[in-house]
Amino acid sequence: MPITPVTQQPTSSLSKKGSQSLRNEFIGVVHYIQDAFPGKVSPCYLRGAMQGEGVISSYNSSKNDNYLYSLNAQTCVIATLYNHDNRTGAVIHFDHNISRLIDDAINAAISKLKPNGNGTISSTLSGGVWFMGGENIGEPVRNSLTKNGIDPSWDQWSFSPCIEHNYGVVMNLENGKVDVFEHSLELVEKFQTPLLMHATKYKDDENPEYKRARDFMRRFKQAAIAEKGNELRFVDAVINKTITHNDINKFRFPIHYII
């Protein structure tokens, strides 16, 4: 029997200037990926943020795929941002807590969401491990949003590695509604493994799906870095070398604009 997610109330009920309150809605446990999407469509790979990247798109009434999404958040944190004025949204899958890179990703997303500096942005966060083990990814993300006058709601989060919640998030670009669901690792593997296998087998750089999949795999294989105190360290304690700018750059969050 699936465990009902813990709900954390927002730290403040007051909205920051320039933000609009928008809570995510937990829609339950999803066994088939299509059940989480508007119209139960089979989701497009390019409209999903893999671990360590973000996607941005605007509502288009002439198209059916007016959604963005991300899967497989445990210790990771999935952030959504939505500008209600121009119906443009972003979903970013944060997989580390390096503040400067989180700030860069948030700022890049906001510049696309508010190209003229206008609009009201709402935000939600989902995922993250609290209290026991793991680096705190959610707080640096929330702090970065707060610096930009955005007060995110944070309602679904894993509070212990012993009680895992594996989250997916879907944003409806028509109205900014955010649905959060719990899913198994098998569902993610069934959905993503064919793409990753094909990207490994074929070197087709003209195909954006395969190119992004290979970028994801290269990033995933890097020695993980975390921010502890005011310094960066390798997560694996046996790695005894100085972290270089090149090491840090490998963990930037690429933001993809989807037309």
DARA-V329828 format. One record per pair of residues at least 6 apart in sequence whose C-alpha atoms are under 7 Angstrom apart, sorted by the first residue. I is the first residue (numbers start at 1). J is the second residue. Records with the same first field share a line. If there is no record, write none. Layout:
I=J / J
//
This chain:
5=156
6=156 / 157
7=155 / 156
8=154 / 155 / 156
9=155
10=153 / 154
15=21 / 151
16=149 / 150 / 151
17=149
18=120 / 121 / 149 / 150
19=120 / 121 / 122 / 149 / 150 / 151
20=120 / 121 / 122
21=122
22=122 / 123
23=124 / 153
24=124 / 178 / 179 / 180
25=178 / 179 / 180
26=179 / 180 / 181
27=179 / 180 / 181
28=181 / 182
29=181 / 182 / 183
30=36 / 181 / 182 / 183
31=183 / 187
34=40 / 41 / 42 / 43
37=170
45=209
46=209
47=55 / 68 / 69 / 258
48=55 / 68 / 69 / 70
49=55 / 69 / 70 / 91 / 92 / 93
50=70 / 93
51=93 / 94 / 95
52=93 / 94 / 95 / 253
53=92 / 93 / 253 / 254 / 255
54=90 / 91 / 92 / 93 / 253 / 254 / 255 / 256
55=90 / 91 / 92 / 255 / 256 / 257 / 258
56=89 / 90 / 91 / 256 / 257 / 258
57=88 / 89 / 90 / 257 / 258 / 259
58=87 / 88 / 89 / 173
59=66 / 87 / 88 / 173 / 174
60=66
66=172 / 173 / 174
67=170 / 171 / 172 / 173
68=91 / 170 / 171 / 172
69=91 / 169 / 170 / 171
70=93 / 168 / 169 / 170
71=167 / 168 / 169
72=166 / 167 / 168 / 188
73=127 / 166 / 167 / 168
74=127 / 128 / 129 / 158 / 164 / 165 / 166 / 167
75=127 / 128 / 129 / 134
76=93 / 94 / 95 / 127 / 128 / 137
77=93 / 94 / 95 / 125 / 126 / 127 / 128 / 137 / 138
78=91 / 92 / 93 / 94 / 125 / 126 / 127
79=91 / 92 / 93 / 123 / 124 / 125 / 126
80=90 / 91 / 92 / 123 / 124 / 125
81=89 / 90 / 91 / 121 / 122 / 123 / 124
82=88 / 89 / 90 / 121 / 122 / 123 / 176
83=89 / 113 / 119 / 120 / 121 / 122
84=119 / 120 / 121
85=119 / 120
87=173 / 174 / 175
88=113 / 173
89=113 / 173
90=109
96=137 / 226
97=135 / 136 / 137 / 140 / 226 / 227
98=226 / 227
99=140
101=252
102=141
103=144
105=253
121=150
122=150 / 152
123=151 / 152 / 153
124=152 / 153 / 154
125=152 / 153 / 154
126=154 / 155 / 156 / 157
127=156 / 157 / 158 / 167
128=137 / 138 / 157 / 158
129=136 / 157 / 158 / 159 / 160 / 161
130=158 / 159 / 160
131=159 / 160
132=160 / 161
142=152
145=151
158=164 / 165
165=182
166=182 / 183 / 184
167=180 / 181 / 182 / 183
168=180 / 181 / 182 / 183
169=178 / 179 / 180 / 181
170=178 / 179 / 180
171=177 / 178 / 179
172=178
195=210
196=213
199=210 / 213 / 214
200=214
204=210
205=211
219=250 / 251
223=234
224=234 / 235
225=232 / 233 / 234 / 235
226=232 / 233 / 234 / 235
227=233
//
